[in-house]
Amino acid sequence: MHYSAVGADPAAHIKAVTAAGLSYVVCSAGPGRLGRCARATCDRAFVDTSRNGRRVYCSVRCANNDAVARHRATGSATPHAAN
């Protein structure tokens, strides 16, 4: 299956393959599997490939960074006792 014309520039080929992949996901898995990262400072989109379809972050790194930010915002970090 060809998504772009023979001899097309690399950018056109990448756009065509990306559009085909996106249409495949929407048609086979449903649009609910497309998401935007829940971390406020991240603007990435992702395809949810998890079994239960409840992914909200684009990566583990964003999930961890958001969890640390929420933890620090609560002020629950206690100072360590000096020995």
ABEGO torsion letter per residue (X at the ends): XBABBBGBBAAAAAAAAAAAAAAAAAAAAEAAABBBBABAABABBBBBABAAGABABABAAAAAAAAAAAAAAAGABBBBBBX
